[in-house]
Amino acid sequence: MRPDTLPVRAAVPALRAALAGPGAAVLAAPPGTGKTTHVPLALAGLAGDAPAVDGTVVVAEPRRLAARAAARRMAWTLGERVGGRIGVTVRGEHRPGTHVQVVTTGVLLRRLQDEPDLPGVGAVILDECHERHLDADTALAFLLDVRATLRPGLRLVAASATADTGPWARLLGAGGEPAPVVETRAAAHPVETVWAPPDRPVAPPHGTRTDPALLAHVAATVRRALAERDGDVLCFLPGAGEIARVAALLDGPFDVLRVHGRAPAAVQDAVLAPGERRRVVLATSVAESSLTVPGVRIVVDAGLAREPRTDHARGLGALTTVRASRAAADQRAGRAGREAPGAVYRCWSEAEHARLPARPRPEIALADLTGFALEAACWGDPDASGLALPDPPPPAALTAARAVLAALGATGPDGRVTPRGRELARLGVPPRLARAALDGAALVGARTAAEIVALLSEPPQDAGDDLTAVWRRLRRGGDGPAARWADEARRLERSLPKPSGRLERSRPRPSAQPPAGPMDNAGKLERSRSGSAAQPPPGDVAAGSTDVAGRPVSGDVAAGLVVALAFPERVARLRGRDHLMASGTGAAFGPGSALAAARPEWLAVAVADRPAGSAAARIRLAVAIDAATAERAAAPLRATEDEVVWRDGDVVARRVERLGAIELAARPLPDPPAERVAAALADGLDAEGLALLDWTPAATALRERFAFLRAALGDPWPAVDDAALLARAPGWLAAAGARRRADLRRVDVAAALRGLVPWECAARLEEFAPERVQVPSGSRVRVDYSGDRPVLAVRLQELFGWDAAPALAGGRVPLVVHLLSPAGRPAAVTADLAAFWREGYRAVRADLRGRYPRHPWPEDPAAEPPTRRAKPRR
């Protein structure tokens, strides 16, 4: 589409007016309207009008690929090359621009931390804010803080490709009024929807696994689309692995290009230029917005996306495959209509489409927040409570992130950033990797530490799980991943402080509270231009690995030290068929592992995830190390503790040396504390049951009486169910002096039960729940409390003349009487003796008097004296 025909041009006057007035606006412009490439030129005065702002226009893109593409497109519009009036700054590349500077949101955050007043910047455009990337949300919150405190004249534009503008308008508003929303119409080219579900059901995504049958169907749909329509095909897949598998299934008179976040710059450039033949572009969600792929008339959508997941309890992060949202599907479909009418082939049914989530979840709700927490601490708001975020961070995730920062020494006891924390932030990698680079440089040298951290920051796809072997291959050089790795390693090495370096002081942050400590030059935009520097020498890794004193360090030791500095809780030791990490999580190699056959005793695990439904982690990248390296690198996790536990059916008392959850050595503990022994015995009772105690008949009967009174009267009568007794067990086990399993049989359970009863209850136990009841014959008969109601079982002749049995629990619960024959067999059951004598006795008398003639069976039992004896024989 020619620049003079872009739909967004009609919205520029309203946008200029909004920036001249309130100073902030929301731009809602669908894909293909020119919001990314024309609006910055218009505001900077490069599109035929006067500048709308005084200063440079900074455009923040969520991805490096999008930033480079936007800068290149704007420079092409002006007939220039990037580096003149249009500049670009991404990690590892800086080409300044006099009027417009395109940056990633991560670079913008670094600049805000170093120069919060943004000198020379007139406006900031946050592009694709609807994608809800964490860096973009954070940058917007910082920019709003800057406008409120340092730069009221700074102009802000939140640019979204969707019409859901309410949250952004409220955030950018002032004085209770929302910011103006400027909308533009969509590109005029229609896109036809073709529903193309698989013929047979396919398995839903599970973790990062996608059913091969679905990928085969996607490839078949691409071939169908090529046969049915003209133009290039843009096919959306969830990840680089799926892109590779679909590419292997495509063959024909067309070019196949693969676009993802780690694609080489040459591939990115080829995608953004017209091709000589028909093209099939296989892409992840990076191509959903910001990019115009020329020649595309067809979109094939697999309907899947990748989202981060973080297991805070195990310290593991992973990507998981999910169904794409309806909003994402609409974004993808729009790619087909940017230049001409097109079609989208959706590999699911119309009925399934209605059940998709409306929009994707924001990254702040899903991701590891350690980097965000460090940004907030450097900004002067450690708990992020003062940041105007579209969604607040989940409290549990933020708490876990702040705990990591404290362990790294990045924050102090009050949560505020330390000078070390600012050094970590300045390196431009996640805090754990920054710590590994900073501290690893002192152990293995700056160059080696930088190389390992560069590898960890972007591990090559499908390179195997042996980190040392991957490192060796990258050192041999080459294009693509090796070139990017070398550039990043050089950048990190330059960024590491010199041994005698000193922290510089920078400008104060726009916070209501003063900074916690000295400031440094964290976040300064790179001034060096990326180039093709000489590759590191090929050969064994150890050849280039030395410590700061110049002594050689083996490749495994160097890599293991740096990896373990970043992830000390992932140091792992062999345990049977798998490894146990210091975090307590089991870890196993995946199929085709290069390390599995060697069964290394110790590992430093660099990358691991936990497959859905699995309790163990899967090792994706690791390095074999020795015990000394493991203990040295994870030294902060080393601890000695006295362990008193129930194990293998008895109390085990040991003094144990551990590396996190990994046991290094143990020896017997001769005299463990009595309270810990009692707690271990209680655990044994919990595990194996209260039957380990000696439940005498008296103890059992007493427990049943207490249970009856608890049910009938409640407090203060104690609960004596298993859970209640187990909760009290440590106290009375300690009092009994029990030290081992055998001692449990010697515990006086009845005495322990009586100790549970308050004195006012103990005094009335016999009144409320007597052990025995005296009947008219003079017998004292035991009451059975084992059932739902108390039962008195007694021979019928002993109750002559007794109209009513006593009620228990203070008269609240009637006693159930089981009337027995002279032989002790049940004859009748009643809770109302008077009614039995009137109505039931005659039937019992008629049935039993012939069988028991020596016992009295009077017609009037009320007038007969009770007896325990039979008539004497004649």
PEKA-V681773 format. One record per residue. SS is DSSP state (h for helix, s for strand, l for the rest). Layout:
SS
SS
This chain:
l
l
h
h
h
l
l
l
h
h
h
h
h
h
h
h
h
h
h
h
l
l
l
s
s
s
s
s
s
l
l
l
l
l
l
l
l
l
h
h
h
h
h
l
l
l
l
l
l
l
l
l
l
l
l
s
s
s
s
s
s
l
l
h
h
h
h
h
h
h
h
h
h
h
h
h
h
l
l
l
l
l
l
l
l
s
s
s
s
s
l
l
s
s
s
l
l
l
l
s
s
s
s
s
h
h
h
h
h
h
h
h
h
h
l
l
l
l
l
l
s
s
s
s
s
s
l
l
h
h
h
l
l
h
h
h
h
h
h
h
h
h
h
h
h
h
h
h
h
l
l
l
l
l
s
s
s
s
s
s
l
l
l
l
l
h
h
h
h
h
h
h
l
s
l
l
s
l
l
s
s
s
s
s
l
l
l
l
l
l
s
s
s
s
s
l
l
l
l
l
l
l
l
l
l
s
l
l
s
l
l
h
h
h
h
h
h
h
h
h
h
h
h
h
h
h
h
h
l
l
l
s
s
s
s
s
l
l
l
h
h
h
h
h
h
h
h
h
l
l
l
l
l
l
s
s
s
s
s
l
l
l
l
l
h
h
h
h
h
h
h
l
l
l
l
l
l
l
s
s
s
s
s
l
h
h
h
l
l
l
l
l
l
l
l
s
s
s
s
s
s
l
l
s
s
s
s
s
s
s
s
l
l
l
l
s
s
s
s
s
s
s
s
l
l
h
h
h
h
h
h
h
h
h
h
h
h
l
l
l
l
s
s
s
s
s
l
l
l
h
h
h
h
h
l
l
l
l
l
l
l
l
h
h
h
l
l
l
l
h
h
h
h
h
h
h
h
h
h
l
l
l
l
l
l
l
l
l
l
l
l
l
l
l
h
h
h
h
h
h
h
h
h
h
h
h
h
h
l
l
s
l
l
l
l
l
s
l
h
h
h
h
h
h
h
h
l
l
l
l
h
h
h
h
h
h
h
h
h
h
h
h
h
h
l
h
h
h
h
h
h
h
h
h
h
h
h
l
l
l
l
l
l
l
l
s
h
h
h
h
h
h
h
h
h
l
l
l
l
l
h
h
h
h
h
h
h
h
h
h
h
h
h
h
h
l
l
l
l
l
l
l
l
l
l
l
l
l
l
l
l
l
l
l
l
l
l
l
l
l
l
l
l
l
l
l
l
l
l
l
l
l
l
l
l
l
l
l
l
l
h
h
h
h
l
s
l
l
l
l
l
s
l
l
h
h
h
h
h
h
h
h
h
h
h
h
l
h
h
h
s
s
s
s
s
l
l
s
s
s
s
l
l
l
l
s
s
s
s
l
l
l
l
l
l
h
h
h
l
l
l
s
s
s
s
s
s
s
s
l
l
l
l
l
l
l
s
s
s
s
s
s
s
s
s
l
h
h
h
h
h
h
h
l
h
h
h
s
s
s
s
s
s
s
s
s
s
l
l
s
s
s
s
s
s
s
s
s
s
l
l
s
s
s
s
s
s
s
l
l
l
l
l
h
h
h
h
h
h
h
h
h
h
h
h
h
h
h
l
h
h
h
l
l
l
l
h
h
h
h
h
h
h
h
h
h
h
h
h
h
h
h
h
l
l
l
l
l
l
l
l
h
h
h
h
h
h
h
h
h
h
h
h
h
h
l
l
l
l
l
h
h
h
h
h
h
l
l
h
h
h
h
h
h
l
l
l
l
h
h
h
h
l
l
h
h
h
h
l
l
l
s
s
s
l
l
l
l
l
s
s
s
s
s
l
l
l
l
l
l
s
s
s
s
s
h
h
h
h
l
l
l
l
l
l
l
s
s
l
l
l
l
s
s
l
s
s
s
s
s
l
l
l
l
l
s
s
s
s
s
l
l
h
h
h
h
h
h
h
h
h
h
h
h
h
h
h
h
l
l
l
l
l
l
l
l
l
l
l
l
l
l
l
l
l
l
l
l
l
l
l
l
l
l
